Amino acid sequence: AVDRMLETAPQHSVVLDELAELLERDEGNNAYEELSSRLGVRIEFDTHAMRDLLKVAEEDDDRIQILGRMCAFDPNECGGLGWAYVTNQAPEKAVAAFERLVKEGTSAIDVCNNANWLVNYYFDNGRREEADSLSEHAADVYCSWGLRTRAYFLERIGRFDKAEELYRADNERYDYDGPVSPALLAFYYRMVKTDARDEYDSFLQRWLPRVFPEGVETLPEEDVGTVAPTNGVLVDGTSKRLDDAGLRGGDVIVGLDGYRVRTLDQYDVILELRPRTSNARDMNLRIWRQTRYIDEKVDDVPGRRFQVRMRTNGTRGPSFLWR
Protein backbone atom coordinates (compact mmCIF):
# COMPACT_ATOMS: atom_id res chain seq x y z
CA ALA A 1 0.00 0.00 0.00
CA VAL A 2 2.85 2.39 0.80
CA ASP A 3 4.51 1.54 -2.54
CA ARG A 4 1.32 2.46 -4.37
CA MET A 5 1.07 5.75 -2.46
CA LEU A 6 4.69 6.50 -3.29
CA GLU A 7 3.97 5.95 -7.00
CA THR A 8 1.15 8.49 -6.81
CA ALA A 9 2.73 11.10 -4.51
CA PRO A 10 6.39 10.26 -3.88
CA GLN A 11 7.15 13.57 -2.13
CA HIS A 12 3.96 14.01 -0.11
CA SER A 13 4.79 14.49 3.58
CA VAL A 14 2.02 12.18 4.80
CA VAL A 15 3.18 9.39 2.49
CA LEU A 16 6.76 9.82 3.67
CA ASP A 17 5.56 9.74 7.29
CA GLU A 18 3.95 6.37 6.60
CA LEU A 19 7.10 5.11 4.91
CA ALA A 20 9.24 6.19 7.87
CA GLU A 21 6.96 4.36 10.32
CA LEU A 22 6.99 1.25 8.14
CA LEU A 23 10.78 1.23 7.86
CA GLU A 24 11.13 1.86 11.60
CA ARG A 25 9.26 -1.40 12.28
CA ASP A 26 11.07 -3.41 9.59
CA GLU A 27 14.37 -4.59 11.08
CA GLY A 28 15.41 -6.49 7.96
CA ASN A 29 16.28 -3.48 5.80
CA ASN A 30 18.74 -0.60 6.04
CA ALA A 31 15.99 1.86 6.82
CA TYR A 32 18.25 4.88 7.14
CA GLU A 33 19.78 4.51 3.66
CA GLU A 34 16.47 3.72 1.99
CA LEU A 35 14.63 6.68 3.54
CA SER A 36 17.58 9.01 2.84
CA SER A 37 17.39 8.01 -0.81
CA ARG A 38 13.62 8.55 -0.92
CA LEU A 39 13.84 11.96 0.75
CA GLY A 40 16.66 13.16 -1.52
CA VAL A 41 17.62 16.82 -1.20
CA ARG A 42 14.71 17.50 1.17
CA ILE A 43 16.82 16.33 4.09
CA GLU A 44 19.03 19.38 3.50
CA PHE A 45 16.31 21.97 4.12
CA ASP A 46 12.97 20.37 5.18
CA THR A 47 12.71 19.90 8.96
CA HIS A 48 9.67 17.64 8.50
CA ALA A 49 11.76 15.31 6.33
CA MET A 50 14.61 15.49 8.83
CA ARG A 51 12.24 14.44 11.61
CA ASP A 52 11.11 11.45 9.54
CA LEU A 53 14.72 10.44 8.95
CA LEU A 54 15.42 10.78 12.67
CA LYS A 55 12.87 8.02 13.35
CA VAL A 56 15.03 5.43 11.60
CA ALA A 57 18.50 6.74 12.51
CA GLU A 58 20.11 4.26 14.91
CA GLU A 59 23.73 5.45 14.86
CA ASP A 60 24.63 8.34 17.15
CA ASP A 61 26.60 10.12 14.42
CA ASP A 62 23.62 10.02 12.05
CA ARG A 63 21.27 11.33 14.73
CA ILE A 64 23.61 14.16 15.67
CA GLN A 65 24.01 15.14 12.02
CA ILE A 66 20.23 15.35 11.54
CA LEU A 67 19.64 17.16 14.83
CA GLY A 68 22.43 19.57 13.94
CA ARG A 69 20.68 20.49 10.69
CA MET A 70 17.38 20.95 12.54
CA CYS A 71 19.03 23.19 15.13
CA ALA A 72 20.69 25.25 12.38
CA PHE A 73 17.33 25.92 10.73
CA ASP A 74 15.27 26.46 13.88
CA PRO A 75 16.69 27.33 17.33
CA ASN A 76 13.59 25.79 18.93
CA GLU A 77 14.90 22.41 17.72
CA CYS A 78 18.24 22.77 19.52
CA GLY A 79 17.06 20.96 22.67
CA GLY A 80 17.20 17.62 20.88
CA LEU A 81 20.76 18.29 19.75
CA GLY A 82 21.75 19.29 23.26
CA TRP A 83 20.45 16.06 24.75
CA ALA A 84 22.18 14.04 22.02
CA TYR A 85 25.47 15.62 23.04
CA VAL A 86 24.69 14.96 26.71
CA THR A 87 24.09 11.31 25.87
CA ASN A 88 27.41 11.16 24.03
CA GLN A 89 29.23 12.97 26.85
CA ALA A 90 30.18 16.04 24.85
CA PRO A 91 29.27 18.74 27.42
CA GLU A 92 30.82 21.74 25.66
CA LYS A 93 28.81 21.02 22.51
CA ALA A 94 25.70 20.42 24.62
CA VAL A 95 26.16 23.83 26.24
CA ALA A 96 26.35 25.52 22.83
CA ALA A 97 23.16 23.81 21.63
CA PHE A 98 21.16 24.56 24.78
CA GLU A 99 22.38 28.15 24.89
CA ARG A 100 21.21 28.69 21.31
CA LEU A 101 17.77 27.38 22.33
CA VAL A 102 17.67 29.71 25.35
CA LYS A 103 18.96 32.83 23.58
CA GLU A 104 17.40 32.49 20.13
CA GLY A 105 14.43 30.16 20.53
CA THR A 106 10.92 31.58 20.47
CA SER A 107 9.20 28.74 22.39
CA ALA A 108 9.17 29.38 26.13
CA ILE A 109 7.89 25.87 26.81
CA ASP A 110 10.84 24.33 24.92
CA VAL A 111 13.24 26.35 27.06
CA CYS A 112 11.33 25.35 30.20
CA ASN A 113 11.47 21.64 29.36
CA ASN A 114 15.14 21.63 28.37
CA ALA A 115 16.81 24.00 30.84
CA ASN A 116 17.57 21.58 33.67
CA TRP A 117 20.86 20.15 32.35
CA LEU A 118 22.25 23.59 31.52
CA VAL A 119 21.26 24.97 34.94
CA ASN A 120 23.18 22.19 36.66
CA TYR A 121 26.12 22.58 34.31
CA TYR A 122 26.33 26.27 35.16
CA PHE A 123 26.06 25.56 38.89
CA ASP A 124 28.65 22.78 38.84
CA ASN A 125 31.11 24.97 36.94
CA GLY A 126 30.95 28.00 39.20
CA ARG A 127 28.47 29.99 37.10
CA ARG A 128 25.90 30.34 39.85
CA GLU A 129 24.35 33.62 38.71
CA GLU A 130 23.61 32.16 35.29
CA ALA A 131 22.16 29.03 36.90
CA ASP A 132 19.98 31.22 39.14
CA SER A 133 18.73 33.34 36.25
CA LEU A 134 18.00 30.43 33.91
CA SER A 135 16.24 28.33 36.56
CA GLU A 136 14.06 31.31 37.50
CA HIS A 137 13.21 31.88 33.84
CA ALA A 138 12.25 28.20 33.44
CA ALA A 139 10.04 28.23 36.55
CA ASP A 140 8.23 31.38 35.39
CA VAL A 141 6.82 29.38 32.47
CA TYR A 142 5.31 27.02 35.09
CA CYS A 143 5.89 23.79 33.20
CA SER A 144 6.60 20.79 35.43
CA TRP A 145 10.26 20.52 34.44
CA GLY A 146 10.76 24.23 35.01
CA LEU A 147 9.28 24.11 38.50
CA ARG A 148 11.44 21.11 39.44
CA THR A 149 14.55 22.63 37.89
CA ARG A 150 14.17 25.80 39.96
CA ALA A 151 13.23 23.81 43.08
CA TYR A 152 16.35 21.67 42.85
CA PHE A 153 18.54 24.73 42.31
CA LEU A 154 17.05 26.35 45.43
CA GLU A 155 17.56 23.11 47.35
CA ARG A 156 21.21 23.05 46.32
CA ILE A 157 21.80 26.57 47.68
CA GLY A 158 19.96 25.83 50.94
CA ARG A 159 16.71 27.74 50.33
CA PHE A 160 14.64 24.77 51.38
CA ASP A 161 11.38 26.64 52.12
CA LYS A 162 11.28 28.14 48.62
CA ALA A 163 12.25 24.80 47.09
CA GLU A 164 9.38 23.11 48.92
CA GLU A 165 6.93 25.70 47.58
CA LEU A 166 7.86 24.84 44.01
CA TYR A 167 7.87 21.07 44.55
CA ARG A 168 4.39 21.43 46.06
CA ALA A 169 3.23 23.67 43.21
CA ASP A 170 4.35 21.02 40.73
CA ASN A 171 2.52 18.32 42.72
CA GLU A 172 -0.71 20.35 42.85
CA ARG A 173 -0.71 21.49 39.24
CA TYR A 174 0.23 18.29 37.41
CA ASP A 175 -1.46 14.90 37.44
CA TYR A 176 1.05 12.23 38.45
CA ASP A 177 0.49 8.48 38.10
CA GLY A 178 0.87 7.89 41.84
CA PRO A 179 -0.67 9.54 44.91
CA VAL A 180 2.04 12.21 45.12
CA SER A 181 4.73 13.72 42.92
CA PRO A 182 7.88 11.56 43.18
CA ALA A 183 9.99 14.73 43.29
CA LEU A 184 8.06 16.12 46.28
CA LEU A 185 8.19 12.88 48.29
CA ALA A 186 11.89 12.44 47.48
CA PHE A 187 12.51 16.02 48.65
CA TYR A 188 10.89 15.32 52.02
CA TYR A 189 12.85 12.08 52.32
CA ARG A 190 16.15 13.87 51.64
CA MET A 191 15.29 16.62 54.10
CA VAL A 192 14.52 14.20 56.94
CA LYS A 193 16.79 11.23 56.29
CA THR A 194 19.82 12.94 54.76
CA ASP A 195 19.78 16.47 56.17
CA ALA A 196 18.08 15.63 59.52
CA ARG A 197 15.58 18.48 59.19
CA ASP A 198 12.81 17.37 61.54
CA GLU A 199 10.50 20.22 60.51
CA TYR A 200 9.67 18.23 57.38
CA ASP A 201 9.02 14.94 59.17
CA SER A 202 5.24 15.44 59.49
CA PHE A 203 4.99 15.88 55.72
CA LEU A 204 7.11 12.80 55.12
CA GLN A 205 4.94 10.72 57.45
CA ARG A 206 1.81 11.97 55.69
CA TRP A 207 2.89 10.93 52.20
CA LEU A 208 5.36 8.09 52.63
CA PRO A 209 2.84 5.32 53.62
CA ARG A 210 0.79 6.03 50.50
CA VAL A 211 3.70 4.92 48.30
CA PHE A 212 5.66 2.74 50.74
CA PRO A 213 3.09 1.04 53.03
CA GLU A 214 5.86 -1.12 54.51
CA GLY A 215 8.32 1.76 54.69
CA VAL A 216 11.38 2.29 52.49
CA GLU A 217 13.09 -1.10 52.53
CA THR A 218 16.81 -1.70 52.19
CA LEU A 219 17.66 -4.31 49.59
CA PRO A 220 19.02 -7.45 51.27
CA GLU A 221 22.56 -8.38 50.30
CA GLU A 222 22.15 -12.10 50.89
CA ASP A 223 21.14 -14.66 48.27
CA VAL A 224 17.48 -14.12 47.40
CA GLY A 225 16.94 -17.57 45.91
CA THR A 226 15.30 -18.57 42.66
CA VAL A 227 11.63 -17.84 43.33
CA ALA A 228 10.17 -15.38 40.82
CA PRO A 229 9.03 -12.07 42.35
CA THR A 230 5.33 -11.32 42.62
CA ASN A 231 5.95 -7.57 42.48
CA GLY A 232 8.63 -5.18 41.25
CA VAL A 233 8.71 -3.20 38.00
CA LEU A 234 8.30 -4.96 34.67
CA VAL A 235 10.31 -3.62 31.72
CA ASP A 236 7.64 -3.76 29.03
CA GLY A 237 9.55 -3.04 25.83
CA THR A 238 13.00 -2.21 24.59
CA SER A 239 15.13 0.80 23.65
CA LYS A 240 18.70 1.57 22.65
CA ARG A 241 19.51 2.80 26.15
CA LEU A 242 18.12 -0.39 27.65
CA ASP A 243 20.18 -2.53 25.28
CA ASP A 244 23.33 -0.51 25.97
CA ALA A 245 22.82 -1.04 29.69
CA GLY A 246 22.58 -4.81 29.28
CA LEU A 247 18.90 -5.01 30.22
CA ARG A 248 16.10 -6.66 28.27
CA GLY A 249 12.40 -6.41 27.79
CA GLY A 250 10.75 -8.75 30.29
CA ASP A 251 13.27 -8.05 33.06
CA VAL A 252 11.69 -7.27 36.44
CA ILE A 253 13.45 -4.61 38.52
CA VAL A 254 13.21 -5.46 42.23
CA GLY A 255 15.99 -3.21 43.54
CA LEU A 256 17.38 0.23 42.74
CA ASP A 257 20.36 1.93 44.41
CA GLY A 258 20.21 -0.38 47.41
CA TYR A 259 16.44 -0.06 48.00
CA ARG A 260 13.74 -2.67 47.46
CA VAL A 261 11.32 -1.78 44.65
CA ARG A 262 7.81 -3.25 44.73
CA THR A 263 5.80 -0.86 42.51
CA LEU A 264 6.32 1.65 39.72
CA ASP A 265 5.48 4.47 42.15
CA GLN A 266 8.28 3.31 44.46
CA TYR A 267 10.70 3.08 41.53
CA ASP A 268 9.91 6.68 40.57
CA VAL A 269 10.49 8.00 44.09
CA ILE A 270 13.75 6.10 44.60
CA LEU A 271 14.92 7.37 41.21
CA GLU A 272 14.24 10.92 42.42
CA LEU A 273 16.26 10.52 45.61
CA ARG A 274 19.06 11.65 43.31
CA PRO A 275 17.00 14.18 41.36
CA ARG A 276 16.62 13.71 37.64
CA THR A 277 17.60 17.32 37.22
CA SER A 278 21.10 16.36 38.39
CA ASN A 279 23.65 14.89 36.02
CA ALA A 280 23.70 11.41 37.58
CA ARG A 281 24.08 8.59 35.04
CA ASP A 282 24.77 5.50 37.19
CA MET A 283 22.29 2.97 38.59
CA ASN A 284 22.63 -0.12 40.77
CA LEU A 285 19.89 -2.57 39.85
CA ARG A 286 18.72 -5.98 40.96
CA ILE A 287 16.62 -7.65 38.31
CA TRP A 288 14.81 -10.93 37.84
CA ARG A 289 15.48 -12.48 34.45
CA GLN A 290 13.63 -15.66 33.52
CA THR A 291 14.99 -17.98 36.23
CA ARG A 292 17.37 -15.99 38.41
CA TYR A 293 18.24 -12.68 40.07
CA ILE A 294 21.05 -10.54 38.65
CA ASP A 295 22.81 -7.55 40.22
CA GLU A 296 23.60 -5.06 37.46
CA LYS A 297 25.68 -1.89 37.84
CA VAL A 298 25.00 0.54 35.01
CA ASP A 299 27.39 3.47 34.63
CA ASP A 300 26.05 5.50 31.72
CA VAL A 301 22.29 6.09 31.53
CA PRO A 302 21.64 9.79 30.78
CA GLY A 303 19.14 11.17 33.28
CA ARG A 304 18.88 7.63 34.71
CA ARG A 305 16.09 6.90 32.23
CA PHE A 306 15.91 3.97 29.84
CA GLN A 307 13.19 5.58 27.68
CA VAL A 308 11.11 2.43 27.79
CA ARG A 309 7.65 1.38 28.95
CA MET A 310 7.39 0.03 32.49
CA ARG A 311 4.60 -1.07 34.80
CA THR A 312 4.15 -2.67 38.19
CA ASN A 313 4.82 -6.38 37.80
CA GLY A 314 1.71 -8.52 38.12
CA THR A 315 -0.67 -5.81 36.89
CA ARG A 316 -2.28 -5.63 33.48
CA GLY A 317 -1.21 -2.11 32.85
CA PRO A 318 -1.23 0.38 31.40
CA SER A 319 2.50 0.64 30.79
CA PHE A 320 3.82 4.17 31.17
CA LEU A 321 6.40 5.76 28.88
CA TRP A 322 9.74 7.39 29.60
CA ARG A 323 11.07 5.45 32.55
N, C-alpha and C positions, 0 to 999 in steps of 0.2 A: 504493500500500500504506500509506503514511503517512497519507493522507487517511482511509482506512478505519479505521485505528487511532485517529485523532483523533475520528472519529465515535463510536467505542465508549468511549474513555477520554481525553477531551480534556485532562484535567489530570494524567494519570499521568506521573511523572517520566521513566520510560523512553521513553515515546512522545515527550515533549518533547525528550529527548536526541537521538532519531533525527531529529526535525524540525530541530533546530539543526544537526546534521551535514549534513543534506540542503541546508539553506539556505546553509550555509558553502560548499558546492561549487557552488551555482547562482549564477553571477555576473550573471544577467539580471534578478534581482528585488532589491527593497530589503529585504534579509534582516532588517536591524535593525528596521525598522518592523513588518514582518509578525510577527516573533517577539515583539516587545514587545506587539503586540495580542493574540497568542495567550496570552502569559503573564499579561496583565492585572495585577491588584494583587499577584500573587505576587512581582513584581520589587521590591516595596517591603519584603518581609520574609523571602523564601525565598532563602538563599544558593545553593542548588542551581539555582534558576531564574536567579539573577544570573550564575552561572558559565556556564550555557547561553547567555545573552544576550551574554556577553563573547566567545564564540566568533565571533559575527557582527558585533561592533562594530569598525568600521574607523576611525572618527574618534577622535582623541585625547580630545576633550572627552567623548564618550560612554563611552569606556573608563575615564576618570578618575572619571566620575560613578558607574559601576557599582562600580569598585574602592573608591571612597569609602564606598558603602553597605556593602560586604562588610567593610571595615575597622571601620566603626561597630558592626556586629553581632558581629564576632569579631576580637579583636586579632591572632590567628594569621594572619589574612588581610592584615595591613597591609603585608607585604613587597611584594606586588604593587603596591599603591598607591605605596609608596616608589620602586620602580623606574620606575613610570610618570612620577612627578615628576622623577626623574633624567633620563629620556629627554627630557622637555620642559624641561629646564634650569630647574627650580624648586627649588633646593637647600633653602631654608628649609622648604618644605612636605614635601620628602623626609625631612628630619631629623625632623619631627614624626611622620610615619608610621612610620619605622623605630624611633624611640624608643618609640612606643606598643607596637610588636611586642616590643621588648626588655623593657620594664617591665611589660607587662600580659599578654603572650602566655604560653601554657602549654606550647608546643611548643619544646623545646630545639633540636631539629634545624632548625626554621624560623629560629630566631635564628642558629644556626650558619651556615646557608646564605645568610643575608641581611645579615650584619654587616659585610662587607668595605667597602662604600661608606661607612658611617657611621664606621668606624674611621679611614679615610683623611680623611674630612671633619673629624673631631675633630683629628687630627694636623695637618692643613694649616691649621687655624684656632687653633692654640695651645692646644688642649685635650688635651695629651699624656697626662695621668693617666687621663682618660676613655677615650682610645684604647687605652692599656695595659690597663686593666681589661676593656674589652669584647673586645679581641682575645684576652686570656687566657681569658675566659669561653667564647668561641667555640671555641678550641682544646681546651678541656676536654671538649667534646662529642665530639671526635675525628672529625668529618666532614671530608671533603677540603677544602672551602672554609674551614672553621675553622682547620685546620692551616696552610693557605697564607696565610690572613689574618694569623695570628699570626706566621708566619715572615717575611712581608714587613714587618710592623711592626718586628720585631727587626732585620731587615736595615737598615731606615731609621735606626735608632738606633745602628747599629754593633755589635750583638751577633751577629756573623756565625756563631760556633760554635753558638749556640743556634738561630739561623735554619736552619742546615744540618741540625741534628737533626730539625727539624720538616719540612723539605722531604723529607728521607730517609724519615721516618716515613710521610708521605703517599705516597711512591713505593712503599714496601714494603707498605702496607696496601691500596692501591687498584689495580685492574687497568686500566692505561692501554692505549690502542690500540697505541702504539709500544713500543720496547724500554725506554724510561725515561720517567719523568714529565717533560713539557715544562718544568714549573716548576723542577724540580731541575737539569736540564741548563742552563736559562737562568740560574739562580743561579750555577752554576760558571762560565759564560761571562762573566757580569758581574764576578764576583770576579777572574778572571784578565785579561780583556781591557779592562775599564773601570777597576777598582780596583788592578790590578797586584799582586794577592795570590798570589804564586807557590806558597804552601802548598796551594792548591786545584788546581794545574795537573795533578797526577797523576790526580785524579778527572775533570777535564775530558778529558784524553787517553784515559781509559778509556771514557767514554761517547760522546764526540763522534763518532768514526768509525761508530758503530752507526746514527746518524741522518744524519750528513753524511760519507759515505765519501770524498767529494772535498774535504772541508773546507767551512767556511762561505764561500760565494762572494759577492763584491760584484757587484751588478747592473751590467752595462756601460752606459755612458751613450750609446754610439754607436748608430746605426741598426741594428736587429736583423733587418731584412729582412722578407720576407713568407712565410717558410716556417713552417707550423704547428708548434707545439711537440709533442714526443713525450712530454713529462712536464709537471709543474706540478700545479695543483689545480683540478679541475673543479667549478664551481658547479652543483650538481645539484638545482635547484629555484628557488623565488622566495620573497620575504618583503617586508614593507613596508619594513624597513630597507634591504634590498638595492635596492629600487626608489628609495628616497629618495637613496641614494648614487650612483645612475646606473649601477648594474651590472645584469646580466641573467643569468637561467638560461642555462647553456651557455658562459658566459665561462670562460676558463682563466687562473688567476692564476699568473704566472711570476715575479713579483717583489713583495716586501713590504718597505717601509722601507729600500730601498737594497740588499737582499739577494736573491740568486737563490733561488727556491723550486722544488724539483723533486718533492717528495712532500708528502702531508698531514702527516706527522710533522715535516718541516722547517718547514712553515707554522706549526704549533702552537708550536714552539720559538721561532721568530722573533717570533711574536706575544707570547710571554712575556718577551722581552728587555725590554719595558716591561710589567711584570706586570699581569695583568688585574685585580688588586686595586687598582691605581691608578685614577685618574680620567681616564686618557687616552681621547680620542675620535677622534683623527685617524689616518689611514692613508695611506701613499703606495704605490700599487699599479701594477704593470704587468700588463696583461691581454691575452690574445689573444681577439679577437672576430671570428669568421667568416673574415675574410681579412687582418686586420692587427693590429698591436700598438698598444695605447693606454696612455698614462701617465695615471693618474687619481689626483688628490689628493682625499681625502675628509676633511671636517673635523668631522663630527658623527655618529659611530657609537658609541653608548653601550657601554662595555666592549670596544670594538673587535670586536664580534661582529655578524654579519649575521643570526643565527638562521635559518640555512638549511643544507640538506644539502650536504656536500662530500665528494669523494674524490680520490685520486690519479688524475690524468688517464692514460688508457690502461689502467686496470684495470676489472674488471667490478663491483667493489664489495666489500663493501657501502658505502653512503653513510652517513656519520655525522652526527648531528644537532648543532645548536647551535655552529656555527662562524661 
